[in-house]
Amino acid sequence: GIGVGLAGYFKPDVIIPNFMADTAANNTISMMFTGRNLAMGIGMLIVLLWGIPENFLLIFIIRFLTETADLVANLVNAPSLSAVLPLAIFICVMMVLEALVVMAMWKIIQQRNKGSA
């Protein structure tokens, strides 16, 4: 997330192929996308340093919800499915990975709670 955020600020065409910074709207969308990724990356780094499973669970639930909103927005606003298919596949892969992390963290929390009861 941190890498995507920084790259998006300094070289957005690396993150968004064929990116054109030709309108205020495109620049705003780019900054929102990269800013969100940078913020999530910093949040994940803080959670990693704390090492508390509940924090991991919460940050990945938030990330999953963000990806869900991105997927819906892209599908609704796409001129055609083929135009957004590569991005939709990428988002779906990320959502699967995030769901797996959420399930793993939930299991760790449950096992820890059983051991301390």
C-alpha positions as CSV (number, residue, x, y, z in Angstrom):
1,G,0.0,0.0,0.0
2,I,2.8,2.4,0.9
3,G,4.6,1.6,-2.4
4,V,1.5,2.0,-4.5
5,G,0.7,5.3,-2.7
6,L,4.1,6.8,-3.2
7,A,4.3,5.6,-6.8
8,G,0.9,7.0,-7.5
9,Y,1.9,10.5,-6.4
10,F,5.2,10.6,-8.3
11,K,4.6,8.3,-11.3
12,P,0.8,7.6,-11.6
13,D,1.1,6.0,-15.0
14,V,3.1,3.1,-13.4
15,I,0.0,2.4,-11.2
16,I,-2.7,3.4,-13.7
17,P,-1.6,2.4,-17.2
18,N,-2.1,5.2,-19.8
19,F,-2.9,7.7,-17.0
20,M,-3.6,11.1,-18.4
21,A,-3.2,14.0,-15.9
22,D,-5.2,16.2,-18.4
23,T,-8.1,17.1,-16.2
24,A,-8.7,18.1,-12.6
25,A,-11.1,15.1,-12.2
26,N,-8.4,12.7,-13.3
27,N,-5.9,14.3,-11.0
28,T,-8.4,14.1,-8.1
29,I,-9.2,10.5,-8.8
30,S,-5.5,9.6,-8.9
31,M,-4.7,11.4,-5.7
32,M,-7.7,9.8,-3.9
33,F,-6.6,6.3,-5.1
34,T,-3.0,6.8,-4.2
35,G,-3.8,8.6,-0.9
36,R,-6.0,5.8,0.2
37,N,-3.4,3.2,-0.6
38,L,-0.7,5.2,1.3
39,A,-3.0,5.6,4.3
40,M,-3.9,1.9,4.3
41,G,-0.2,1.0,3.9
42,I,0.7,3.1,6.9
43,G,-2.2,1.7,8.9
44,M,-1.0,-1.8,8.1
45,L,2.5,-1.0,9.1
46,I,1.3,0.3,12.5
47,V,-0.8,-2.8,13.0
48,L,2.2,-5.0,12.1
49,L,4.3,-3.2,14.7
50,W,1.7,-3.6,17.4
51,G,1.1,-7.2,16.5
52,I,-2.4,-7.5,18.0
53,P,-4.6,-9.9,16.0
54,E,-7.7,-7.7,16.5
55,N,-6.0,-4.8,14.8
56,F,-5.1,-7.0,11.8
57,L,-8.6,-8.2,11.6
58,L,-10.0,-4.7,11.7
59,I,-7.6,-3.2,9.1
60,F,-8.2,-6.1,6.7
61,I,-12.0,-5.8,7.1
62,I,-11.7,-2.1,6.2
63,R,-9.5,-3.0,3.2
64,F,-12.0,-5.6,2.1
65,L,-14.9,-3.1,2.3
66,T,-12.8,-0.5,0.3
67,E,-12.1,-3.1,-2.4
68,T,-15.8,-4.0,-2.5
69,A,-16.7,-0.3,-3.1
70,D,-14.0,-0.1,-5.8
71,L,-15.3,-3.1,-7.6
72,V,-18.9,-1.9,-7.5
73,A,-17.9,1.6,-8.7
74,N,-15.8,0.2,-11.6
75,L,-18.5,-2.2,-12.7
76,V,-21.3,0.4,-12.5
77,N,-19.3,3.1,-14.3
78,A,-17.6,1.0,-17.0
79,P,-18.6,1.4,-20.6
80,S,-18.4,-2.3,-21.0
81,L,-17.4,-5.3,-19.0
82,S,-14.3,-5.9,-21.2
83,A,-13.1,-2.4,-20.5
84,V,-12.9,-3.1,-16.7
85,L,-12.3,-6.8,-16.7
86,P,-8.6,-6.8,-15.9
87,L,-9.1,-4.3,-13.0
88,A,-12.1,-6.3,-11.7
89,I,-10.1,-9.5,-11.7
90,F,-7.3,-7.8,-9.9
91,I,-9.7,-6.4,-7.3
92,C,-11.4,-9.8,-6.9
93,V,-8.0,-11.5,-6.3
94,M,-7.1,-8.9,-3.7
95,M,-10.5,-9.4,-2.0
96,V,-9.9,-13.2,-1.9
97,L,-6.5,-12.6,-0.2
98,E,-8.0,-10.2,2.2
99,A,-10.9,-12.6,3.1
100,L,-8.3,-15.3,3.8
101,V,-6.4,-13.0,6.1
102,V,-9.6,-12.0,7.9
103,M,-10.5,-15.7,8.4
104,A,-7.0,-16.5,9.6
105,M,-7.0,-13.7,12.0
106,W,-10.5,-14.6,13.3
107,K,-9.2,-18.2,13.9
108,I,-6.1,-16.9,15.7
109,I,-8.3,-14.7,18.0
110,Q,-10.7,-17.5,18.7
111,Q,-7.8,-20.0,19.6
112,R,-6.2,-17.4,21.8
113,N,-9.4,-16.6,23.6
114,K,-10.1,-20.3,24.2
115,G,-6.6,-20.7,25.6
116,S,-7.0,-17.8,28.0
117,A,-10.4,-18.8,29.3
